[in-house]
Amino acid sequence: MKVLIADGVSPKGIDILAKDYEVVVKDKLPAEELLEIIPQFDGLIVRSASKVTQAVIAAATNLKVIGRAGVGVDNIDIPAATARGIIVLNAPEGNTIAATEHTMAMMLSMARNIPVANETMQKGEWNRKKYVGVELRGKTLGVIGMGRIGSGVAKRALAFDMDVIGYDPYINEERAQALGIEIGSLDDVIAKSDFITVHMPLTAQTKGMLNKDNMKNMKKGVRLVNCARGGIINEADLAAAVKMGIVAGAAIDVFESEPVPVDHPLVGLPGVVLTPHLGASTVEAQVGVSIDVARGVGAALRGEPVSTAVNMAPVSAQVMKVIKPYFDLAERLGCTACSLAEGPIEKIEVEYNGEITEVDTKMITTAVIKGVLNPILEFAVNYVNAPSMAKQRNIKVKEMKNKEAENFANLITVRVTTAASEIRVQGTLFGDEGRIVMINDYRVDVDPHARILICPHINRPGIIGKVGSVMGGADINISGMQVGKTDVSGTNIMVVTVDNDIPPHILKSVIGIDGIFGAKLVNFYVV
C-alpha cells in the first residue's frame, strides 16, 4: 500500500509508516497535482494547507483513509469521504498543550501590549507610560468550547486568579464543578466576560458565532482571543468593534483565509495581536501530531478501528482499551455465520453477555457487520461504511445485552437470519485470544483460523480419517481439528483448520464422503 504525505509532517511519523508502507512525501503539493496523483494512494496525510475536496475524493479510487495531522478537519470534505467509506481521522491530542499555551501567550501579550512594546523598543524608543496594560487577576474569562484545549485554558486561567465561565452544549454541571468553573449560555459568556476565547470547531453553526449582533452586548473594553479556527469570529465585525472602542483588544492566530492579505481589516489595528497560525507550532506538537496521525493511518490501513476517526462514533481511550481485543473475534464470528448461511441475509443480531455489556459495544457490532458483508460484496467493507452497506441491502441489525453469563465471563452471540435458516455462532476471549465456542447447537473450541472447513457428519468411526486422507492427498496441511457434539444423538460437527486454500473439486470430494452431511469453507475476509 502507498501513503501520500501532502503537507510537511515530522519525520518521526514518516518513519513509523515507512516500516510497512511505501511513503511518498510531497510538501506544498499543488491542488492540480494532488488531483492527478491521488488514484495511486491508499492513504493520505494532510495538514491545513491541502484541501481534500469532493473532486479529490472522487478521483481517489484506492483511498481508504485520510489523516489530518492536527485537530481541525474543515479542509476535508467529510460527507464525501464517508459516502465512499473512507475513514477520516485527526490527531486531537498531539497539539493540545501547544494550542493551550499559545492561547495563554496571546492573552498575556494582548493584555500587556508586549508585541508593540517590543517593536518600538527595537526601534530605540522608550514608551513606558504609553503601553500600560491590564491584569488577568480578578477578570472574568469566558471560554466558548470546553473540550481538551478549552478546559486546559480554563485550568491555567484559574491559576492566574481569573474567574472562568464556560459555554459548551455538551458539558454538564458535574464536569463544570470538577473544573472549578461556572457554566452558562452563550449570552451569559458574552455579557459577563472581560476576556473571551473560542475553542470550537468550524461548522455551519459556529461560523460567525461572534459577530456585530452579539458584540454590542459585550462589556465595553472586552478582549477576544481566537486560536481555534478562522471564521468563528467574524473578522470584519471584529475590526469594526475595535475601531468603535467596544473591543479593547484582540489576539488572533487563525483566519478565514490564509495567508492573510496585507489589506486585511485587522492588520495594523492598535490593540490587535496577530500570529500566522502558530497554535500547533512547537517542536513537541509537530512530533506529537505526526506520530499520532501515522499510527492512526497505519491502524486504518490494517482494517482496525481508530479512536480518533471523525466520521465514526467517537470512542474514548478507556472504552477502546476494553473493546479492542474483541474486534477480530467479532469480525470472524460474522464471517463464519455468513459462510454457513443459505440465501440472502435478512437480519443480523448481536447479543452480548457478561461484563462487556457495561461499555459501549456499537463498534464491536460494526465489526460483526463488517465480517458478514466482506465475503459477499465486491468491495472492501470497513468501520465507516459497514452500517450503511447493511442498511442499503435492507439487512436489519439488532444489538442486545444481558449482564448474565452462564459459562463465560463474556460471550458474543451472532445470529444471521435468511429466508431458509438461522445460523448462530458464539465466541469469547481467553486472555486476548478469540475462540469460537458454539456453532449452531454444537459445542466447540476453535481458534478462528484464516481458513476453516466445517463439516456436520454422522457419529461413527472412520469419518475424520477419510477427511484427513482427502486433505493429505491434495497436499493441504491440517493445523487443527475439533469435533463438536450436540444433543441430537448420532450427529457431530467437524471443524478443520487448514493452512492452504481448498480447491472446489477437493471440497466436492469431502462432501461426497459417506456420512458427511455437507461442508462449508470459511475464508476470513479481514480487511
N, C-alpha and C positions, 0 to 999 in steps of 0.2 A: 504494500500500500504506500501511497505517496501523500505527504503533507506539505502544503504550501504555507509559508510564513510571509504574509504580505506587508507587515509593518515590523519595525525593529523590536525584538524582544531580547532578553538576557540570554547569553549562550548557555546558561545553566539549564534552561528549559529545552533548548535545541538539543543538547547532549542527551537528555532523557529520551526524547523521541527518536533520536538517531540510532539508538540501540536496536530498535525494532522496525523502523520505517525509513523510507527514503525521504529526506527532508530537503526541500528547496526553499532558499531564503531569497526574497526579492523585496528589499526595503523600498518604501515610497513607490509602490507599484502603481502605474497609471491605470485608470479605470478601464480603458480600452484593452490594455494588455491583460488585465485580470479577467475580463470577459472572454478573451481569446484562449487563455491557457487553462481556465478553471476546469474544463471537462477531464483533464488528466488526473485530477486530485481527489483523494478520498477524505482528506481533512484540510481545513483552512483555519489559520490563526490570524486575527487582525487586532489592531488597537483602534483608536478613534479615527485615524486618517482614512482608512479604506472603507468604502460604502458597499455593503453586500446587499445589493438591490434585488428586486424581483427578477430582473433580467439576468443578473449573475446566477441566481439560484436556478432559473430555468435552464441555463447553459451548463450547470454543474451536474452532469448526468451521473457521475460516480460519487458525488459528495455525500458523506454520511454524518459529518459533524463540523460545526463552526465554533471555534473557540475565541472568545473576546478576552484579551489579556488586560483585564480591568473590570470595572463594575458595570458601567453604562452600556447598553446594547441597542441604543436608538439608531445606530448606524447599520443595523441588521434588520432586514425585513423578516421578522419572526413569523407572522402568519404564513408567508410564502414558504419558509423553511419547514414549518410544521406540516403544511399540506403535503410536502414532499417527503415527510418522515425524517427530516434532517434535524439532528439534535443541535440545539444552540445552548452553549454553556458560557459562563463567565468565571471570573476569579475574584469573588467579593471580599475574601479575607486578606489577600496579599497586600493591598494598599490601604487597608483600613487605618492603620496608625499614621501613615504618611498624610492621608487626607484629613484626619482629625487634627494632627499637629499643624498642618498648613492653615486650617480654619482658625485655630488659635493665633497663629502667627499673623494672619491677615487682620484679625480683630484687634490685636495689640498694635500692629503697625498703623492701622487707621486711627485708633483711639489716641495714640501718642504722636501722630504726624511724622513717623520715622522716615518714610521714603523721601518726602520733600525736605525734611531737615538734613538728611544725608546729602541730597542732591545739591542743596545750597552750600553746605559745608565744603563739598568737593570743589565748589567754585570760589572758595575763600571767604564766604560770608559767615556772619555770626548773628543769627536771628533767634536768640534765646527766648525773648518775650513774644515773638510773633507766633511761635508754634506751641502754645500752651495746649495740652491735651486734656483728656478726661480719664478718670479711673474706672476700672471694671468693678471694683468692690462696691457693693450696695446697689448696683444696677440690676435690672431685670433682663435676662436673656431669653428670648423666645426661640425655641428650636422647632422648626417645621420639618417633621420626619424623624422618628425616634428609632431608626434602625441602628446598625452597628456604629456608623460614623456619628450620627446624631446623638446617640447615647454616650459615645466617647467624648464628644464635645461637652455635653451636659455635665459629665463627671468632672472634667477639667475646669469647667466654669464654676462649679461648686467649690473647687479648691481655691478659686480666686475670690471667694465670698460673694459670688453673684447669686441672685435668686433666679431660678430657672422654671419657665413654664413651657410645656411641650404640647405640640399638636400632632396627632397621628391617629387616623381612623382605626388602626389595628392594635393600639396599645390599651391595656386595661388598667384599672386603678391599682391593682396589686403590683403590676410591673412598675408603674409610676412611683409608688411608695418605696419599692426596692431601690429605685434610682435616686430617691430623695428629692423628687421634683413635683410640681403641680401639673396637672393635665387639664387642658381646656380646649375650647373650639378654636378654629382659625381666627374668628373675630376677636376672641379673648387675647390671643397671642398678639394680634395686630394692635389692639388697643392698649395693652399693658406693658409692652416691651420697650426697653431703651436700646437694645440691640436685637436684631433678628437674623438668624442664619437658617438657610434652607438645605435640607438633605433628603430630597425626594427624587425619584426617577422622573425623567421627562416623558410624560404621556399626554394624551389629549386632554385629560382632566387637570394636569399640573402645569401645562404650558400657559404662561402668562398669569400664574396663580397670584403673584404680587403685581399689581398694576395701578393705574391712576385712580381707579374707583375705590380701592381699599387703602392706598397710600394716604389719602386725605383723612383717613380715620386713625392714622398712626400718630404717636406722640411727636410733637414738633422737636426736631433735633435727633430723631431716631437714626441709627446707623445699621446698614444692611450688609450682609455677607452672603456670597454665593460661590461655594467651592464644589457644588454638586453637578448640575447640568445647565448648560446655557439655555436660556429661554424661559426658565421658571420665573424669573423676574423680568418683566417687560423692560428692555433696556432703554428705549426712547422715553417711556414714562418715568423711569428712574432718573434719567438725566434732567428731565423737566422738574421733578420733585426736588432734586439737588439745587437747581437754579432758583427755585421758589423758596428755598430755605426750609421746606418740610423735612427733608432728609439732610442731616448734617454731614454724613459721610457714607461711603460705600466701599466695599472691598470685594472685587470681582475677579475670579480666576477662570471662569468658563463663559462662553459666549455663544449666541445663536449661530453665528457664522465665524469660523476660524480658518486662517488667521484674521485678526481684527484689522479692518482698513484704517488708514490714518484719519479719515473723516468720521469715524465712529462717534456717536454723541457723547460717550463717556470719556473719550480721550481728551486730556488737557483740563478736565474739570477740577477745580480746587476741592480737596477733601476726598477725592476718589483714588483708591489704590487699585492698580490693575497688574495682574501677573498672567503670563502666557500659558495657562492650563498646566500649572506645576503641582497640582494636588497630589499626584502619584509619583512625582519626580524626585524620589530618593533612591539611593543605591539599593537599600534594603527592599523597598517596594518593587523596584524593577525586577529584582531577582525573585521576590515572592510571587508576583503575578505570573511570571514566566514559568516557574516551577508548577504552580497550581494549574494553570491552563494546559500545560504539557501533560500533566498527569490525567487531567480530565479528558483531553482529546484521546490519549492512549487508551483509557478505560472505555470510551465510547467506541473506538475502532475495534476493541476486543469484544464488543457486544455487551459490555457491562453497563449497568445503570450508573448515572453520575449525579451526585447530590447537588451539584451546582448548575444543573441544566435548568434553563429559564422557561422552556416550553414543555416541562413536565411538572407534575405536582411536586412542590418542594418537600424535601425530607431533611430533618435535622441530622447533624452528625451522630447524635446519640442513637436515634432510631435507625439510621443507616447501619450502624455497627451491629445492631441486633438482627436486622432483616437480611443483610447482605449474604450471609452464609446460605440462605435458603434459595437464592435466585437460580443457581444452576440446577438444584434439585427440582424446583418448581417448573422450570422450562422443560426438563427431561420427563417429568410426570405428564405435562401437557402433550409432549411429542409422543410418548408411549400410548396415551389414551387415543390420540388422533390416529396413530398407526393401526390400532386394534379396531377402530370404529368402521362400520359399514354404512356407506352412503353419506350424503351431505349433512354436515353438523348443524344442529338447530340450537343447541344450548350448551353452555359451559358453566358448571357450578364448582366453586372452590370453597371448601369448608376447612376452617382452622380449629384445632382443639389444643387446649393447654395454655401454657404461659405466653405463647406467641400472640394470643388474642388480645393482650394488653397493649400492643403497639399498632400503629397504622400499617395494615398489610396490603394496601392497594397496589403497591409496586410489585409485591410478590404475585398478586393476581395477574398483573400485567405480564409478568414473566411466564405464567401459565398460558395466557392467551398467545404470547409470542411462540411458545413451544407448540401449541396446537396449530397455529396458522403457517409457520415456516415450511412444514413439509408439503403443504397443499397450494401455496401461492408461488407465482413465478418470480417474485422479487423478495428481497430481504425484509422481514418484519422486525421492528425494533421497539424500544420502550416508548418512543414518541408516537408511532403510527399504529401500534397493535390495537388499542381500544377502538380507534376509528375504523380500522380494517374489519374488525368483528362487527361493528355496527353497520357498515356498508353491506355486509353479507347477511344481515338480519340474524346474526347469531346473538342470542340473549346471553348475557353474562351476569351471574349472581354470586355474591360473596356472603358467606355465613360464618358465624363464630360461636363456639361453645367452649367455655373455660374447662369443662370436664374432659379429662383424657384418661381412658381406661388402661391402656398398655404402654403408652409412651408419654414422656413429658410434653412433647409437641408432636402434632400429626397434621399433615396436609392431605386432604382428600380431593381428588379431581374427578368429576363426573362429566362425561361428554355424551350427549344425547343426540341420536339420529332418529329418523323415522323407523328404523329397523331394530335399534337396540340402545342400551345404555352401558357404557364402559366405565368402570370405577377403578382408579389406581390411587394407592396411598403411599406416602413416603414420609420419612423422618430423618433427623440428623443424629449420627453417632459421633459426638465431638463436632468437627466441621465437615465430616464426610456424609454425603447424602446416600440414603438407601431406599430402594423400593421395597415395601413390606407387605403389600397386598395388590394382587391383580384380580379384579372381579372378586370371586369368593375364595381365591387361592392364596394361602399364606406363604409368602416367600421372603427372602432376604438377599436382595440383588444389588450389586454395585451397578448404578446406571451407566454402563459402559457405552462407548461410541456406537457399537453395533450389538443388538440383542435379537436373538431368534426365540420367539415364544411359540411353544407347541403344546396345546392340550392333547392328552393322549390317554389310552386305556392303561390301567394299572396292572401290568403283567411283565414278566421277565423278558429282556431282550430288546425292548423298545429303545432305551437310551443307547445301548450298544450299536444298534442299527443307524441311529442318527449320527453317532460318533464316526462310524465307518464311512458314511456318505461324506462327512466333512473332511475326514482324513484323506479319502480318495481324491478329493478336489484340492488337496493341499491348503485347506483352510484351518488355521490354528484355533482351537478352543481354549480360551483363557479362564473360563469358569463355567460352572453348571449348577443350577438349583432345581430341585423338584418340589413343587408346592402341592399340598393336599387340600381337598375341600370336604365338606360334609357329605357330598354325594358319593356314595360308595362306588369304588372301582374307577374313579377318574382322578387324574393328576394333571399338573401343568409343568412342562419342562421349559426352563429359561436358560438359554445358552448364550454366553458372551463370547464373541469371536473377534479376531484381530484383522480379518480380511473381509472384503466385500463378498457377498454370496450371490453368484450369478443366478438369473431367473431359472435356468434349467436345473441347477442344483436345488433351489428352493422347491421346484416341482418334484424332484426326486424325493425330498423329505416328505412332502405332502402325500406321496404315493406309498409310503411305508404303511403296512398293515397295522392298524391300531392308533395311528396319528389322525386326530380329528381336524387338523388344519395347522398352518404355520404362518406366522406373521413376522416379518423382518422390521425391526425398528432401527432406523438410522437417525441419530440425533443431529438435527439441523441447528446447531448452536451458532447463531450469527451475531 
